[in-house]
Amino acid sequence: MLRSGDPNTGTIERIDSLFINLAEQKIEGIDTEVSYRKGIELLGGGPENVTLRLFGTKLLHNSTQNRGAVLDERVGQVGGLGLPKWKATGVLSYTNGGYTGTLIGRYIGSGKLDRTLVQSDVPLRNAAGGTITTIDDNTVGSVFYTDLTLGWKPENVEGLRVYGTMTNLFDRAPPLAVSAIGRTGPNEFNGSLHDTVGRRFVVGVNYEF
């Protein structure tokens, strides 16, 4: 806060209250992508090719530093709205003339439920004799989702595409990641990270003209 005034009388004429950004958030990671495409002769009937794409992410930092406080590193906390240390996606596509099929695998790594808790099934105390907050199980399991999309473009209708998509093909349930308890009960899953809906189907038609 800065004050300025009349140097002769000492009367304050203006007070400037400035915002100073003293907090810092750091998110850093490594992304990797690999792609491979090859023409094949498998079923016949049209030009055939197979494409494989792999995407991987390793989270290095997801930290917050407030003035006068210790560094709060959240890498690997999957509970709440946290992010796992590892994520990966694989995409396998097959094309035969106007027919296409795409299989997608999504891996979300395991992690901690809450970085501030210590996992233990017995009471613990710190060096000063105080109680340490513990939890019996502080882990959130990994999960692997599979999606499938089939499409068809008829040769005699230009611009038309018919497709169907099955998300979470094997109906995998999300891992438990219980966090805050609200009016409707505990929030059992990380909805921003895991699939909380289950298997679902979409059928559609696209027409470009």
PEFEN-V149281 format. One record per pair of residues at least 12 apart in sequence whose C-alpha atoms are under 10 Angstrom apart, sorted by sequence separation. I is the first residue (numbers start at 0). J is the second residue. D is the distance in Angstrom with one decimal. If there is no record, write none. Layout:
I/J/D + I/J/D
//
This chain:
1/13/8.4 + 2/14/4.6 + 3/15/8.2 + 36/48/7.1 + 37/49/5.5 + 38/50/8.8 + 60/72/6.9 + 61/73/5.3 + 62/74/7.5 + 90/102/5.9 + 91/103/6.4 + 121/133/8.2 + 122/134/9.4 + 149/161/8.5 + 150/162/4.1 + 151/163/9.3 + 175/187/5.8 + 176/188/4.7 + 177/189/8.0 + 1/14/5.8 + 2/15/6.3 + 36/49/5.7 + 37/50/6.6 + 59/72/9.8 + 60/73/7.4 + 61/74/5.3 + 89/102/8.2 + 90/103/4.6 + 91/104/8.6 + 119/132/9.3 + 120/133/7.7 + 121/134/9.0 + 149/162/5.5 + 150/163/6.5 + 174/187/8.7 + 175/188/5.5 + 176/189/6.1 + 0/14/7.1 + 1/15/5.0 + 2/16/8.8 + 35/49/8.2 + 36/50/4.3 + 37/51/9.0 + 59/73/9.8 + 60/74/5.8 + 61/75/8.8 + 89/103/5.7 + 90/104/6.6 + 117/131/7.6 + 118/132/8.9 + 119/133/5.8 + 120/134/6.9 + 121/135/8.2 + 148/162/7.1 + 149/163/5.4 + 150/164/8.7 + 173/187/9.3 + 174/188/6.9 + 175/189/8.0 + 176/190/9.5 + 0/15/5.8 + 1/16/6.5 + 35/50/5.7 + 36/51/6.4 + 58/73/10.0 + 59/74/6.8 + 60/75/9.3 + 61/76/9.6 + 88/103/7.1 + 89/104/5.1 + 90/105/8.9 + 116/131/8.2 + 117/132/6.5 + 118/133/5.5 + 119/134/5.8 + 120/135/4.9 + 148/163/5.7 + 149/164/6.5 + 173/188/6.9 + 174/189/8.5 + 0/16/4.6 + 1/17/8.0 + 34/50/7.4 + 35/51/5.1 + 36/52/8.6 + 58/74/6.7 + 59/75/9.3 + 88/104/5.6 + 89/105/6.6 + 116/132/5.9 + 117/133/4.7 + 118/134/4.9 + 119/135/5.2 + 120/136/8.1 + 147/163/8.3 + 148/164/4.3 + 149/165/8.9 + 172/188/10.0 + 173/189/8.3 + 0/17/6.2 + 34/51/5.7 + 35/52/6.4 + 57/74/9.8 + 58/75/8.1 + 87/104/8.2 + 88/105/4.6 + 89/106/8.6 + 115/132/8.2 + 116/133/5.4 + 117/134/6.1 + 118/135/5.6 + 119/136/7.4 + 147/164/5.7 + 148/165/6.4 + 173/190/8.8 + 176/193/9.8 + 0/18/9.0 + 33/51/8.1 + 34/52/4.3 + 35/53/9.0 + 87/105/6.0 + 88/106/6.1 + 115/133/9.0 + 116/134/6.5 + 117/135/8.5 + 118/136/5.9 + 119/137/8.7 + 146/164/7.4 + 147/165/5.2 + 148/166/8.4 + 175/193/9.8 + 33/52/5.7 + 34/53/6.4 + 86/105/7.8 + 87/106/5.1 + 88/107/8.8 + 116/135/9.8 + 117/136/9.0 + 118/137/5.5 + 146/165/5.7 + 147/166/6.6 + 173/192/9.3 + 174/193/7.8 + 32/52/7.2 + 33/53/5.1 + 34/54/8.9 + 61/81/8.9 + 86/106/5.7 + 87/107/6.8 + 116/136/9.8 + 117/137/7.4 + 118/138/8.6 + 145/165/8.6 + 146/166/4.6 + 147/167/8.3 + 173/193/5.7 + 174/194/9.3 + 32/53/5.6 + 33/54/6.7 + 61/82/8.2 + 85/106/8.2 + 86/107/4.8 + 87/108/8.4 + 113/134/9.3 + 116/137/7.4 + 145/166/6.9 + 146/167/5.3 + 147/168/6.9 + 172/193/8.8 + 173/194/5.9 + 174/195/9.3 + 31/53/7.9 + 32/54/4.6 + 33/55/9.0 + 61/83/9.9 + 85/107/6.5 + 86/108/5.8 + 112/134/9.6 + 115/137/9.9 + 144/166/8.2 + 145/167/5.2 + 146/168/5.5 + 171/193/10.0 + 172/194/7.4 + 173/195/6.0 + 31/54/5.7 + 32/55/6.5 + 61/84/9.6 + 84/107/8.8 + 85/108/5.1 + 86/109/9.4 + 114/137/8.5 + 144/167/5.5 + 145/168/5.5 + 146/169/8.6 + 171/194/8.2 + 172/195/7.0 + 173/196/8.9 + 30/54/7.3 + 31/55/5.1 + 32/56/9.0 + 58/82/8.1 + 60/84/8.9 + 83/107/7.0 + 84/108/6.7 + 85/109/7.9 + 112/136/8.3 + 113/137/6.6 + 114/138/10.0 + 143/167/9.1 + 144/168/7.5 + 145/169/6.8 + 170/194/9.4 + 171/195/9.1 + 172/196/8.4 + 173/197/8.5 + 30/55/5.7 + 31/56/6.4 + 58/83/7.2 + 59/84/7.2 + 82/107/9.3 + 83/108/5.7 + 84/109/7.9 + 85/110/9.1 + 111/136/9.1 + 112/137/5.1 + 113/138/8.3 + 144/169/7.6 + 145/170/8.8 + 171/196/9.5 + 172/197/6.6 + 29/55/8.1 + 30/56/4.6 + 31/57/8.7 + 57/83/8.5 + 58/84/4.8 + 59/85/9.6 + 82/108/9.1 + 83/109/6.5 + 84/110/7.4 + 111/137/5.5 + 112/138/5.3 + 113/139/9.4 + 143/169/9.7 + 144/170/8.2 + 145/171/8.7 + 170/196/8.8 + 171/197/6.5 + 172/198/9.3 + 29/56/5.6 + 30/57/6.7 + 56/83/9.6 + 57/84/5.6 + 58/85/6.5 + 82/109/9.7 + 83/110/6.0 + 110/137/8.5 + 111/138/4.5 + 112/139/5.7 + 144/171/6.7 + 167/194/7.9 + 170/197/5.1 + 171/198/7.7 + 28/56/6.9 + 29/57/5.2 + 30/58/8.7 + 56/84/7.9 + 57/85/4.9 + 58/86/8.5 + 82/110/8.5 + 83/111/8.5 + 110/138/5.8 + 111/139/5.7 + 112/140/9.5 + 143/171/7.7 + 144/172/9.3 + 166/194/9.5 + 169/197/8.5 + 170/198/4.6 + 28/57/5.5 + 29/58/6.5 + 56/85/5.8 + 57/86/6.8 + 81/110/9.4 + 82/111/9.8 + 109/138/7.4 + 110/139/5.3 + 111/140/8.7 + 142/171/7.9 + 143/172/9.8 + 144/173/9.6 + 167/196/8.8 + 168/197/8.4 + 169/198/6.8 + 170/199/8.4 + 27/57/8.9 + 28/58/4.2 + 29/59/7.4 + 55/85/7.6 + 56/86/5.2 + 57/87/8.8 + 77/107/9.7 + 81/111/9.2 + 109/139/5.5 + 110/140/6.7 + 142/172/8.5 + 143/173/9.5 + 166/196/9.6 + 167/197/6.1 + 168/198/5.7 + 27/58/6.3 + 28/59/4.8 + 55/86/5.8 + 56/87/6.2 + 77/108/8.7 + 81/112/8.8 + 108/139/8.8 + 109/140/4.6 + 110/141/7.6 + 142/173/7.2 + 166/197/7.9 + 167/198/4.8 + 168/199/7.7 + 26/58/7.9 + 27/59/5.4 + 28/60/6.7 + 54/86/8.3 + 55/87/4.2 + 56/88/9.0 + 77/109/7.2 + 78/110/8.1 + 81/113/9.0 + 108/140/7.3 + 109/141/4.1 + 141/173/9.0 + 142/174/7.1 + 166/198/5.7 + 167/199/6.9 + 168/200/8.9 + 26/59/7.6 + 27/60/4.9 + 28/61/8.8 + 54/87/5.5 + 55/88/6.4 + 75/108/8.6 + 76/109/8.7 + 77/110/5.4 + 78/111/6.7 + 79/112/7.6 + 81/114/9.9 + 107/140/8.9 + 108/141/4.5 + 109/142/7.6 + 140/173/8.9 + 141/174/7.2 + 165/198/7.0 + 166/199/5.4 + 167/200/9.2 + 25/59/9.7 + 26/60/5.1 + 27/61/6.7 + 53/87/7.4 + 54/88/5.1 + 55/89/8.7 + 75/109/7.6 + 76/110/5.5 + 77/111/5.7 + 78/112/4.3 + 79/113/7.9 + 107/141/5.6 + 108/142/6.7 + 139/173/9.8 + 140/174/5.8 + 165/199/5.8 + 166/200/6.5 + 25/60/6.4 + 26/61/4.5 + 27/62/9.1 + 53/88/5.9 + 54/89/6.3 + 75/110/4.8 + 76/111/4.6 + 77/112/5.7 + 78/113/6.1 + 106/141/7.5 + 107/142/5.5 + 108/143/8.6 + 139/174/6.3 + 140/175/7.8 + 164/199/8.2 + 165/200/4.7 + 166/201/8.3 + 24/60/9.4 + 25/61/5.7 + 26/62/6.6 + 52/88/8.2 + 53/89/4.5 + 54/90/8.6 + 74/110/8.6 + 75/111/6.0 + 76/112/5.8 + 77/113/7.7 + 78/114/8.9 + 106/142/6.0 + 107/143/6.4 + 138/174/9.8 + 139/175/6.5 + 140/176/8.8 + 164/200/5.7 + 165/201/6.6 + 24/61/7.4 + 25/62/5.2 + 26/63/8.9 + 52/89/5.8 + 53/90/6.4 + 74/111/9.1 + 75/112/8.8 + 76/113/6.0 + 77/114/9.2 + 105/142/8.2 + 106/143/4.5 + 107/144/8.5 + 138/175/9.1 + 139/176/6.0 + 163/200/7.3 + 164/201/5.1 + 165/202/8.9 + 24/62/5.7 + 25/63/6.4 + 51/89/7.4 + 52/90/5.1 + 53/91/8.8 + 73/111/9.4 + 75/113/9.3 + 76/114/6.0 + 105/143/5.5 + 106/144/6.6 + 138/176/8.3 + 139/177/9.3 + 163/201/5.6 + 164/202/6.4 + 23/62/8.2 + 24/63/4.4 + 25/64/8.4 + 51/90/5.7 + 52/91/6.6 + 75/114/8.3 + 76/115/9.7 + 104/143/6.9 + 105/144/5.0 + 106/145/9.0 + 137/176/9.3 + 162/201/8.3 + 163/202/4.3 + 164/203/8.6 + 23/63/5.7 + 24/64/6.3 + 50/90/7.9 + 51/91/4.7 + 52/92/8.7 + 73/113/8.9 + 74/114/8.8 + 104/144/5.7 + 105/145/6.4 + 162/202/5.9 + 163/203/6.3 + 22/63/7.4 + 23/64/5.0 + 24/65/8.7 + 50/91/5.8 + 51/92/6.5 + 73/114/6.8 + 103/144/8.1 + 104/145/4.6 + 105/146/8.2 + 161/202/7.8 + 162/203/5.5 + 163/204/8.8 + 22/64/5.6 + 23/65/6.5 + 49/91/7.3 + 50/92/5.1 + 51/93/9.1 + 72/114/8.3 + 73/115/9.6 + 103/145/5.6 + 104/146/6.5 + 161/203/6.0 + 162/204/6.4 + 21/64/8.6 + 22/65/4.5 + 23/66/8.7 + 49/92/5.7 + 50/93/6.6 + 71/114/9.1 + 102/145/7.2 + 103/146/5.0 + 104/147/9.0 + 160/203/8.4 + 161/204/4.6 + 162/205/8.3 + 21/65/6.8 + 22/66/6.0 + 48/92/8.2 + 49/93/4.7 + 50/94/8.6 + 71/115/9.5 + 102/146/5.9 + 103/147/6.3 + 160/204/5.7 + 161/205/6.4 + 20/65/9.8 + 21/66/5.9 + 22/67/9.6 + 48/93/6.0 + 49/94/6.6 + 101/146/8.1 + 102/147/4.7 + 103/148/8.5 + 159/204/7.3 + 160/205/5.0 + 161/206/8.8 + 20/66/9.5 + 21/67/9.6 + 22/68/9.7 + 24/70/9.8 + 26/72/9.9 + 47/93/7.3 + 48/94/5.4 + 49/95/9.2 + 101/147/5.8 + 102/148/6.6 + 159/205/5.8 + 160/206/6.3 + 23/70/9.6 + 24/71/9.4 + 25/72/9.2 + 26/73/9.7 + 27/74/9.9 + 47/94/5.3 + 48/95/6.9 + 100/147/7.4 + 101/148/5.1 + 102/149/8.9 + 158/205/7.7 + 159/206/4.4 + 160/207/8.7 + 24/72/9.8 + 26/74/9.2 + 46/94/7.5 + 47/95/4.4 + 48/96/9.3 + 100/148/5.7 + 101/149/6.5 + 158/206/5.2 + 159/207/6.5 + 45/94/8.7 + 46/95/5.5 + 47/96/6.6 + 99/148/8.1 + 100/149/4.5 + 101/150/8.7 + 139/188/9.8 + 144/193/9.3 + 157/206/8.4 + 158/207/4.7 + 159/208/8.8 + 45/95/5.3 + 46/96/5.2 + 47/97/9.8 + 49/99/9.9 + 51/101/9.8 + 53/103/9.8 + 99/149/5.8 + 100/150/6.4 + 143/193/9.8 + 144/194/8.4 + 156/206/9.3 + 157/207/8.1 + 158/208/6.3 + 44/95/7.0 + 45/96/4.3 + 46/97/8.9 + 47/98/9.4 + 48/99/9.8 + 49/100/9.7 + 50/101/9.3 + 51/102/9.8 + 52/103/9.6 + 53/104/9.5 + 54/105/9.5 + 55/106/9.2 + 56/107/10.0 + 57/108/10.0 + 98/149/7.6 + 99/150/5.0 + 100/151/9.0 + 142/193/8.3 + 157/208/8.3 + 43/95/7.6 + 44/96/7.0 + 45/97/7.9 + 46/98/10.0 + 47/99/9.6 + 49/101/9.8 + 98/150/5.8 + 99/151/6.4 + 141/193/9.8 + 142/194/9.6 + 146/198/9.2 + 148/200/9.8 + 150/202/9.8 + 42/95/8.1 + 43/96/9.1 + 44/97/9.7 + 45/98/9.0 + 97/150/8.0 + 98/151/4.6 + 99/152/8.6 + 144/197/9.9 + 145/198/9.7 + 146/199/9.7 + 147/200/9.7 + 148/201/9.3 + 149/202/9.6 + 150/203/9.5 + 151/204/9.7 + 152/205/9.6 + 39/93/9.7 + 41/95/9.2 + 97/151/5.4 + 98/152/6.5 + 144/198/9.9 + 148/202/9.7 + 150/204/9.5 + 152/206/10.0 + 32/87/9.8 + 34/89/9.9 + 36/91/9.9 + 38/93/9.8 + 39/94/9.8 + 40/95/9.5 + 86/141/9.7 + 88/143/9.5 + 90/145/10.0 + 92/147/9.9 + 96/151/8.9 + 97/152/4.7 + 98/153/8.6 + 28/84/9.0 + 29/85/10.0 + 30/86/9.6 + 31/87/9.2 + 32/88/9.5 + 33/89/9.6 + 34/90/9.3 + 35/91/9.7 + 36/92/9.3 + 37/93/10.0 + 38/94/9.4 + 39/95/9.6 + 83/139/9.7 + 85/141/9.5 + 87/143/9.4 + 88/144/9.5 + 89/145/9.6 + 90/146/9.5 + 91/147/9.8 + 92/148/9.3 + 93/149/9.6 + 94/150/9.4 + 95/151/9.6 + 96/152/8.4 + 97/153/6.3 + 28/85/9.8 + 30/87/9.5 + 32/89/9.8 + 36/93/9.9 + 86/143/10.0 + 88/145/9.8 + 90/147/9.9 + 92/149/9.8 + 94/151/9.8 + 96/153/9.3 + 97/154/7.0 + 83/141/9.1 + 96/154/8.9 + 78/137/9.3 + 78/138/8.7 + 76/137/9.7 + 77/138/8.5 + 78/139/7.2 + 76/138/8.9 + 77/139/6.5 + 98/160/9.7 + 100/162/9.5 + 102/164/10.0 + 105/167/9.4 + 75/138/10.0 + 76/139/8.5 + 77/140/9.0 + 97/160/9.0 + 98/161/9.7 + 99/162/9.0 + 100/163/9.8 + 101/164/9.3 + 102/165/9.8 + 103/166/9.2 + 104/167/9.3 + 112/175/8.9 + 113/176/9.1 + 75/139/9.7 + 77/141/9.6 + 98/162/9.7 + 100/164/9.9 + 103/167/9.6 + 112/176/6.1 + 113/177/9.4 + 103/168/9.9 + 109/174/9.2 + 111/176/8.9 + 112/177/7.5 + 113/178/8.3 + 102/168/9.9 + 110/176/9.9 + 112/178/7.9 + 107/192/8.2 + 107/193/8.0 + 78/174/9.9 + 80/176/9.7 + 77/174/9.8 + 78/175/8.5 + 79/176/7.0 + 77/175/9.9 + 78/176/4.9 + 79/177/7.4 + 80/178/9.1 + 77/176/7.2 + 78/177/6.7 + 79/178/5.4 + 76/176/9.9 + 78/178/6.4 + 79/179/7.6 + 78/179/9.7 + 79/186/8.3 + 82/189/9.5 + 78/186/9.8 + 79/187/9.1 + 80/188/9.5 + 81/189/8.0 + 78/187/9.1 + 79/188/7.8 + 80/189/6.2 + 82/191/9.4 + 83/192/9.0 + 78/188/7.6 + 79/189/5.8 + 80/190/8.1 + 81/191/8.8 + 82/192/7.6 + 77/188/9.5 + 78/189/6.2 + 79/190/8.8 + 80/191/6.7 + 81/192/8.3 + 77/189/7.4 + 78/190/9.9 + 79/191/9.0 + 80/192/7.7 + 79/192/9.6 + 78/192/9.6 + 77/192/8.3 + 77/193/9.7
//
